[in-house]
Amino acid sequence: MSLNLKRILIAKPGLDGHDVGAKVIAMALRDAGAEVIYTGLRKAPEAIARIAVEEDVDAVGLSILSGNHKELAIDTIRCLVELGADDMAVFVGGTIPAQDLFDLKQAGVRDVFTAAMTIDDVVAAIDQAIGAPESGQ
């Protein structure tokens, strides 16, 4: 698969200690050509946003299995906006009930990935969202 992926931060916000899915996605993105930065476990939204800005990433992927995905995603997006990175794409993956998809997208999440999706579908969706060159550049 030849993709045009760029720099992507994969983060585990909150107290959730399960990171196998985040590591699998990080490796799949890396194998598809992205430069991936992984924050490790239990990062606060403020720390994730700061790292994203410092690393000058094109997207932030939040892996959340703890049930507080809406709050953590909204807080991370708020922190990115406060740091002037309101154009940074934010993706959420994990255990996300269907009834929360609308709220997450309304909050500014670019896309939501669940366990029902294949890894190739996740990588392709991220590539579609951020991989294409921006117009006018």
C-alpha positions in Angstrom: 0.0 0.0 0.0 1.6 3.3 -1.1 0.2 6.1 0.9 1.0 9.7 1.5 0.7 9.8 5.2 2.6 12.4 7.2 3.4 12.8 10.9 0.9 11.4 13.3 0.7 11.4 17.1 -0.9 8.3 18.7 -2.0 9.0 22.3 -3.6 7.2 25.2 -5.5 9.9 27.2 -6.9 9.3 30.7 -6.4 6.4 33.0 -6.9 3.6 30.5 -4.0 1.2 30.6 -4.8 -0.9 27.5 -2.6 0.1 24.7 -2.3 -2.9 22.4 -4.8 -1.4 19.9 -2.9 1.9 19.8 0.4 0.2 19.2 -1.1 -1.9 16.4 -2.5 1.2 14.7 0.8 3.0 15.2 2.8 0.1 13.6 0.3 -0.1 10.7 0.6 3.7 10.1 4.3 3.4 10.2 4.3 0.5 7.8 2.2 2.6 5.5 4.7 5.4 5.4 3.8 7.7 8.3 6.1 9.0 10.8 4.5 8.0 14.1 5.0 9.4 17.6 3.5 7.4 20.4 3.0 9.2 23.7 2.6 6.1 26.0 -0.1 5.6 28.6 -2.1 7.9 30.7 -1.5 11.3 29.2 -3.6 14.3 30.0 -5.3 16.2 27.1 -3.0 19.2 27.8 0.1 17.0 27.5 -1.2 15.4 24.3 -1.9 18.8 22.7 1.5 20.2 23.8 3.3 17.2 22.4 1.3 17.4 19.1 2.3 21.1 18.7 5.9 20.5 19.7 6.2 17.6 17.3 4.4 19.5 14.5 2.2 16.6 13.6 -0.5 16.5 11.0 -2.9 14.5 13.1 -3.6 13.2 16.6 -5.1 9.7 17.1 -6.7 9.2 20.5 -7.1 5.6 21.6 -9.8 5.4 24.3 -11.3 2.3 25.9 -12.3 3.7 29.2 -15.8 5.1 28.4 -14.9 8.8 28.8 -14.1 9.3 25.1 -16.3 12.3 24.6 -14.8 14.3 27.5 -11.2 13.3 26.6 -11.6 14.1 22.9 -13.3 17.5 23.6 -10.6 18.4 26.2 -7.8 17.5 23.7 -9.4 19.5 20.9 -9.9 22.5 23.3 -6.2 22.3 24.3 -5.1 22.2 20.6 -7.2 25.2 19.9 -5.7 27.1 22.8 -2.3 26.3 21.4 -3.2 27.6 18.0 -3.5 24.1 16.4 -7.2 24.2 15.6 -6.5 22.9 12.1 -4.9 19.7 13.4 -7.0 16.6 12.5 -8.1 14.5 15.5 -9.2 10.9 15.2 -10.6 8.7 18.0 -10.5 4.9 18.1 -11.6 2.4 20.7 -14.7 1.3 22.3 -17.1 4.0 21.0 -20.9 3.5 21.2 -22.7 4.4 17.9 -24.8 6.9 19.8 -21.7 9.0 20.6 -20.4 9.3 17.0 -22.5 12.4 16.2 -21.4 14.2 19.4 -17.7 13.4 18.7 -17.9 14.7 15.2 -19.8 17.8 16.3 -16.9 18.4 18.8 -14.4 18.4 15.9 -13.3 14.8 15.7 -12.4 14.1 12.1 -13.3 10.4 12.2 -14.0 7.6 14.7 -12.7 4.1 14.4 -14.1 1.1 16.2 -13.1 -2.6 16.5 -15.5 -3.4 13.7 -13.1 -1.8 11.2 -10.1 -3.4 9.6 -6.7 -1.9 10.2 -6.4 -1.3 6.4 -9.6 0.7 6.5 -8.4 2.8 9.4 -5.1 3.6 7.6 -6.8 4.4 4.4 -9.3 6.7 6.1 -6.5 8.6 7.8 -4.6 8.8 4.6 -7.7 10.1 2.8 -8.2 12.8 5.5 -4.6 14.1 5.8 -2.5 12.4 3.2 -3.5 14.4 0.2 -1.5 17.6 -0.5 -3.4 20.7 0.6 -4.7 22.9 -2.2 -2.9 26.1 -2.9 0.5 24.9 -1.6 
